[in-house]
Amino acid sequence: MIKKYLKDNGISQTAFANLIGCTQGAVQKWASGALEVGILRAIQIDAHDGIDLTKEQLRPDVWPPKD
């Protein structure tokens, strides 16, 4: 989900990391699928006004998509 979002919006991993206050390495791991976005980080990203990603998209295992 992160990889597609970055590509679709022309955002670099570094810019996204700076936007949400984490490292580029963390974003790289999320984008590659090597690491899941943590629950608290998913909530933080969902609450960010400039990012069109929801916690349900980032962690459907925790928050199943609404019908």
SULQUIJO-V636224 format. One record per residue. N is the residue number from 1. RES is the residue in one letter. D_FIRST is the distance of its C-alpha to the first C-alpha in whole Angstrom. Layout:
<<N RES D_FIRST> <N RES D_FIRST>>
This chain:
<<1 M 0> <2 I 4> <3 K 6> <4 K 5> <5 Y 6> <6 L 9> <7 K 10> <8 D 10> <9 N 12> <10 G 14> <11 I 13> <12 S 14> <13 Q 13> <14 T 16> <15 A 16> <16 F 13> <17 A 15> <18 N 18> <19 L 17> <20 I 16> <21 G 18> <22 C 17> <23 T 18> <24 Q 16> <25 G 16> <26 A 14> <27 V 11> <28 Q 12> <29 K 12> <30 W 9> <31 A 7> <32 S 10> <33 G 9> <34 A 13> <35 L 12> <36 E 10> <37 V 10> <38 G 14> <39 I 15> <40 L 17> <41 R 14> <42 A 12> <43 I 15> <44 Q 16> <45 I 12> <46 D 13> <47 A 17> <48 H 16> <49 D 18> <50 G 16> <51 I 13> <52 D 11> <53 L 9> <54 T 10> <55 K 11> <56 E 11> <57 Q 7> <58 L 7> <59 R 10> <60 P 11> <61 D 13> <62 V 15> <63 W 15> <64 P 15> <65 P 14> <66 K 17> <67 D 19>>
